[in-house]
Amino acid sequence: MKDNTIVKEAWGSRLGLILAMAGNAVGLGNFLRFPVQAVQNGGGAFIIPYLICFLVMGIPLLLIEWSTGRYGGKSNNHSTPYIMDSMGKGKIWKYVGVFGIFTNVAVVAYYTYIESWTLSYVLHSILGTFEGMSQSEVARFFEDYIDIGKSTLGIPYEAVVFYVLVLALNVFILSKGLGGIEKVAKIGMPLLILFGVLLSIKGLSLGESGQSEQFPDASAWDGLNFLWTPQFDSLTNPKVWLAAAGQIFFTLSVGMGTIQCYAAYIKPKEDIALNAVSAGFMNEFVEVVLGSSIVIPIAAGYLGLDWVMENAGFGMAFQTMPFLFQQWGEIAAAFAGVFWFGLLFFAGITSSLAMGTPWMGFMKDEFGWNKNQGAWSFGALALVMGLPTVLFYQYGVFDEYDYWAGTVSLVVFALLESILFSWVFGINKGWREINEGSDIYIPNFYKFIIKYVTPLLLLMVFVSALITPENNDWALSLQGLGEGQAWQLDNSSIIRQISHFGLKEQLALDLPGDLKLEIENKIFYSNLARTLLVGLFLFISLLVYLSQKKRQKEGRTRS
């Protein structure tokens, strides 16, 4: 007699699950975004709000997403549309769950482009490309690399080739299912931590040995002291709190839908509380301890703290670090380059692999697609969405994706899922779900935090982004509002971003023709990016609608 039992895909081990979850959270933001945010928000002034946000927003969201994922998995739902649908009464929740697929496809489209930079830089470090280059020449090398009309290796469309190669590698691993992701996590996470520790030791031991005639005050200790000296006045600065809350989203990968999809594959009675906390604190160790011990101390050790404060930005990883490594000698520079960009590559790929699981889980559950079909269709969709970020990088397509899909979408989805969990599904049912099979005791005050504090904080983050005051000066704007003055929006606010207010202001100025054309091109390509993003969201929503019709026809609808 033929056995038609369907074997449910599951994680091979608890360690593999925790490493995969940590790999999902540990990403490029841990090493690139966190130190920059810290510098731009007062160093030690940033740490206290950041850690508080981790405790009152990060941990609660991890518990919510792990428990909702496991709850949905009990009904064989492995994607956010139907995980959320199983928890809420009303058709709207499955379409809110579209964010959990949309965000991952949109983010992976440009995230793998950054991954491709890291892989290319590993190769260039081995080849000794940066040997003898000045800091400005290393910075110009990066600009040449992202210009698809130029090539640093003699390969036509080099940036496109590396991008497609990295995306294909992601798809190949995804086609192996959870087992492939678990293997990469078990290899990638230990290597990532090893590389991070080695570079941190160098950063911590650099001291004042990197001083030069040009930078006589350079000191790695200044960088560390700046990052780790608490400044309690930050507790009254809304700007710092918003930056800290925003970093939590980036660092924990909450509000994306990947955690729910990973958790949907664990056993019904398996612990989630300890798993969630373990993955969260592993991420924090990597970010706070390792992330703060590499870029800023090394840069301050050679260029001085003043230079770092003036030039801190995402590009430091690619435009500055290769130059600094050259100060260690040819062989050491090659190893440092491999360690640094290899660390970034592993951080990136463990995160991007997680982004494929929501799409694959949805297509398997609803349309019966196998791993290969799910993985390669995900890759094709990511390629269609991602090529414009590569081809038109200089026109802001990359930035539009990062802002709308990688920032705004995360906050909106996290806010809605926290409301669903606490107020629709019910905090009492949710609390029981969190603690079912738990290996640790979650303090009862977290029940209050999850129901009230977390949603309120998320709402404040969203509203604050919506109406960001001019120059991001909350104290002055609130004072002016109290005195009867109008609220002046900053060009970075969501409201003004939608209308391209800042770019249109520039167009109104008396600018040379070439500058006006450049701004007009940015507006055109920004609108193209938005059209693609809206089209992607509508496409996924259509698939959800069709899947619901299919469920009704098969009698699989939720009662």
N, C-alpha and C positions, 0 to 999 in steps of 0.2 A: 504494500500500500504506500502511495506517495505521501511524503510529509510536506504539507503546505505551510508549515509554521514559519512565520516571518521573524527572522532574527533581528532584533532591534540593535542598531549601532550604539555602542557605548564606549566610555573611556576604559583604557586598559588597566590603569592604576590610579590611585588617589594622588600619588606624587606627580604623575603625568598630567592629571587634571589641574592641580594647583600650579604647576609650572606653565601649563598652557594658558591658564587664567592670568597668571603673573605676566607672561609674555604678551598677552593681549593688552594689559595695562602698561607694562614697561615698553615705551616706544621712544621715538625721536625727541618727543617733548621733554622727557626726563633729563636729557643731556644738552638739548639745544634751547628749549623754551624756558625751563625752570630757572637756570642761572641768569638768563637775560631778564626775565620778569623780576627776579630778586634785585638785580642791579637797578633796574628802571623804577623800582618801587621802594628804594631806600635800604636795600640790603637787609640788615637785621630788623628793620621796620616791617618787612614783608613776612618774616618767619612766623611771628605769633598769630596774625590773622590766618595765615596759610594752614597752620596746624589746627587751629580752632575749626576752620572750614572742613578740614579732613575729618574731624570727629563728629561734627553736627550735620554735615552734608555728604561727605564722601562715604563714611562707614554706613550711614542709613541707606544711601542709594545702592551700595553694594549688597546689603541685606535684602532690599526690595527686589533687585534684579535677579539675584541668585534664587530667592524663594519663588518669584513669579515664573522663572524659567523652569524650575523643578516642578511646580504646580502644573504648568502647561504640558510638560513632558509626560505627566501621569496620564494625560488624555491623548498621547501621541501627537502633540503639537510642538513643532520645533522651530517655529518662526513667530515673530512678534505679532503679526496680524491676528493669528488665532490663539496665541497665548493670551493676549489682551482680551480677545473676544470671549475666552472661556472664563474670564474674571468679571466682566462687566455686562450688565443688561443693556442692550441697545446696540444697533448696527454700527454706530459711530466708532466704537472702540477698535474694531478691526481695521478701520481706515486710519485711525491714530497710529496703529501698529505699523502702517506703511513706512513711517519714519525709520523704524528699525531695520528696514531693508534698504530704503532710499539712501539714508546717511552713509551706510557702508559702501554701497556701489559708488556714490559720488566722492567719498573721501579716498577710497582706494585708487580712484582714477588719477588723483594727483599725488597721493602719498607714495605710491610705487615709483613716481618720478623722482622723489627725493631719495628713495632707496637706490635708484639707479645711479644717482650722484655718488653715493657712498661706495658702491661696488666699483665704479670707475676710478674713484680716488684710491681705493685699495690697490688697483692695478698700477696707477701712476706712482704710488708710494714705492711699490716694488721696483718699478722701472727707474726710479730716481729722477722723475720729471722735475720735481721742485728744487733739486739741488742747485744752490747758487742764486736762486731767485730772491729778489727783495720782497718786502711785504706788499708793495703796490703791484709787483709783477704776479704774485700769487693771486691777489684779488682780481687782476685783469684776466688771469687764466680761467677763473670761474666764469667771468662774463663771456669769454670766448667759448667756453664749454656749452653754456646754455643757448648760445647763438647757433641755431641749427645750420646756418650757412657756413660755419667754420668747423674745423676738425682739429683736435689735439693729437690724434693718433693716425691721421690720414684715412680714417674711415668716413665715407660720405654719410651725412646725417647721423653723426656719432651719437648725439643725445637721444635721438629716436631709437637707434639700434639698441642702446643699453636699456632704455625704457621698456621696449618690447621684450628684451631678454629677461629682465627682472619680472615683468608681469607674467611671462610664460613659465618662469620658475615657480612663482606663486601658484599658478593654475595647476601645474604638474603635481605639486605637493598636495594641493586640495583634492585632486582627483583620487588620491589614496585614502581619503576620508579622515576620520578622527585619528586613525593610527599614524598617518603621515604627519599631521599637525603635532601629535604627541611626541614623535621621534625628533622633530625639529626643535620642539620646546626643551626636550631633555638634553639636546646637544647645545642649542643656541643660548639658553639661559645661563648655564654654567660658564660657557666661554665668554659671554657678555660680562658677567660678574668678574671673571678672572682678568679680562682686559681692563675693566674699569678699576679694579684694585691696583693693578700694575701702574696705570697712568695716575691714579690718585696718589700712590706712594711718591711718584716723581713730583707731582704737584705740591705735595705736603713737604717734601724735602728740598725743594728748590730754594726757599729762603730768599736771600738777597744776592745770590750768586749770579743772577742774570742781569745785574746792573751794567750800564754802558754809558759812554759819554753823552749819548742822545737822551738816555733815560736813567739818570743817576739815582733817582729815588725809587726805581722799580723794586718791588718786594712782593713775593707770594703771600707773605704774612699779612700784608695790608689787604689783599683780596679776601683772605679767610676772615680777618677781623671784621671787615665791612659786612660780610655775609652773616656772621654769627654774633654780632653785638646787638642784643635786643634794644629796640627803641620803643618805649611804651606809648609815645604819642601817636604811633600808628593806629592804635585802637580807636581813635576818634577820626580817622581819615577814611571817608567812604571810598575814595579812589583805590586805596590799598586793599580794602576788603573786596572790592569788585575784582581786582586783579587776582587776588588769592582764590576767590571762588571760581573764577574762570580757569585758573591753572588746575584746580581739582578735576574739572571735566576732562581736560586734556590728559592729565596724568593717570586717571583711573579708567578711562574709556567708558565712563558712565553716560547714559543718555544716547547710546548708539544702537543697542539691541544685540550686541555680540555676547554679552554676559548671559542674557536670558537664553540665547540659543545654545551656548556651551552647557549651561546648567540644565537644559531640557534633556540632555543625554545622560544625566546621572540617575542613580537608582532612587525610587520613591522615598525610601527611608534613610537615604544617605545624608550625613551631616552636611549642612550648607553654612551654618554660622561660623564654625572654625575655618572652613575652607575659604569663605569670603574674607574673614579677618586676616588669615594667613596671606592670601594673595594681595590684599590691600597693603599690609605692612611690609611685605617683600618689595612691593613697588615703591613704598616710601623710603625704604632703606636705599634702594638703587638711586632714587631721585635726590633725596636730601643729603645722604652721606657721599655717594659717589658722584652724583651730578654736580654738586657744589664744590667738589675737590679737584676738578680737572680744568675746565675752560677758564674760569675766572682766576684761580691762583696762578696757573701757568701764564696766562696773558698778563696779569698784574706783575708777575715775576720778571718779565722781560720788557714790558711796555709801560708799566706803572698803572696805579689805580685810576688816575685822572684820565688816561687814555681809554681805559676800559669803560669808564662811566660815560665818556663821550661817544664811544663807538660800539657799545654793546648792542648786538643784534643777531638775528638768526644766521646771517652770513659769516659770522666769526668762525664757525666750525670749518668752513670751506675756504674762506678768504684770509684767515689769519693763522689757524693752527698749523698748516703745513710749513709756513715760514718759521714759526716758533720751534717746530721739531728739528729744523735744520741746525739750530744752535747746539744740538746734542751730538753732532757728528754724523757722517754719512750713513753708517750702519745703524746706529741708534735711531736716526730719523726714519729710516725705512721700517724698522720694527714698530716705532711709535705710530707711524702712519697706518700700518696694517692693523695695529691694536685699536687705534681710535676710529678709523673708518670701518673696520670690521665690527667693532662694538656697535656703531651706529647701524650697520647693515643688519646685524642680528636683532637689534632692538626694533628695527623697522619691519623685518619680515615676520617676526613672531606676532606683531600687531596686525599686519596686513592679511596674514592667513586667517585670523579671526574674522576679518571683514567678509570673507567669502561664505561663512557658515550660514548666515541668515537667508541668503538667496538660495543656497543649495538645500537647506532644510525645507524651505517653502516649496521649491519646485519638486522635491521628492515627495513631500506629504500630499500636495495638492494635485500634481500632474504625473506622479510616478516616475520621475526622471532618476536615472542612476547617477553615481558619483561622477563619471566622466561627462555625462551630459550637463549636469549641474555645474561642474567646475569650468568646463570650456565655454559654456554659455555665459557664465559670470565673467570670464576673461574677455570674451567678445564684447560684452556690454561695457566693461570697464575700459576697454581699448577705444571704443567709439566715444565714450565720455572723456577719456583721458588724453587722446591725441591733441585736442585743442589746447590743453594746458601746456603741452610741450611745444607745439608749433607757434602758439601766440602768447608765450610766457611773458614777454616784455610788454604786452598790451593789457595785462591784468586778469587774464582768464583764470590763472592759478589762484590769484588772491580772491577772486569772486567765489570760487569753489570753496576755498578755505573759510571764508567769512560766512556764507550762507549754509553750506552743508557741514562744515567742520566746527562751527561756532554757534550760530543762531539755532540751527536744527537740534543740536544737543540739548540746549537749555529748554527749548519748547517741549521736546519729547520727555526729558527728565521731569519737568513740571507736571505734565499730563499723567505720566505713569505713577508719580507719587500721589496725585489726587485719586487715581483709579485704585491704587493699593490701599490707601488709608480711608477713603471716604465712600468709594463705590463697592469695592470688594469687602471692605470693612477692616478696621485696624485689629479687631479681636481675632477674626479669621486669619488675617495676615500675620499677626503675632504668633499664632499657633503654627502656622506654616513655617515661619522662621525657626522656631524652636523644635520642630519635629525632627527627631533623630539627632539633635544637636549634641556635640561632644563638649561644648562649653556653655556656660550660663551667660546669657546676654542680660545686662542690668535692666531692670524694669523702666528706668527713666528714659531708655531709648525708645520705648513705646510712645511716650509723650513727644520725644524729639521727632520720630518718624511721622507722627500724625500732624503735628503743628509746626515745629521749628523748620524742618526740611522744606515742606511746601512753601512756607512763608519766605524763607531765604531764597528759594528758587524764583519765586514771584518777584522778589526785590531785585534779583540779578537781571531778570528779563525786562522789567519795567525800567530799571536803570540803564540798560543797554538801549532801550527804546527811546528814552528822552535824555540821553547823556548831555549834561550842560556844557556850555561853551568853555573850551580849554580844559574840560574835565574837572573844573573847579567847583566841587559840590558845596563847600563851605560858603564861598562868595555868592553862588547862585541861590542857595537857600536863604542867605541873609538878604539878598536883593528881593527875593519873593516875599519875605516877611515885611519888607519896606514898600511893597506894592509895585515892584518892577516886574516887567515881563520876563518869562523864562526863556533864555536864549539857548537854542540847541547847538551842540557841537556838530561839525561835519561828520564825525565818527558815529553819531547816533543812528539807529536803525531807520528812523523816519527820514533823515537826510540822505542816508546811503541809498535808500530806495529810489530817490529822485535824482541821484548824481549831483546833489546840490553843490558840493565842493568843486567838482569838475566844471560845472556850468558857471560857477563864480569866476573861475579862471578864464573861461571862454569870453566872459564879458569884459575882460581886461584888454588893453591895447597890446596884444602880443604879436610877435613875428609870425608869418604864415606857417612856417614849419612847426612851431610850437602849437599853434591852433590845430593843425592837422593831427598832431600826435594826441592831443586831448580828445579830438573828435573820434579818432581811432579807438582810444581807450573806452569811450562811451559805447561805441558800436560793438566792440568785442565783449565788453561787460554785459551788454544786453544779450549778446549771443550766448554767453555763459549762463545767464539767468534763464534764457529760453530752453537751453539744454536741461538745466536742473528741473524746471517746471515740467518739461516733457517727460523726464525720467520719473518724477513723482506720479504723474498722471498715468504713465505706462504701468507702473507697479500697482497703482490703484485699480486699473482695468483688470490686471491679472487677479487681484484679490476679488473683484466683482465676479469674474468668470469662475473662479474657484468656488465661490459661495454658491453660484448656480449649479455647479457640478456637485457640490455637497448635497444640495437640496434634491437633486435628481437621484443621487445614490442613497438618500435617507440618512446622511451623516450630520445633519444640522443639530446644533446644540438646542436642547429643549429649554 
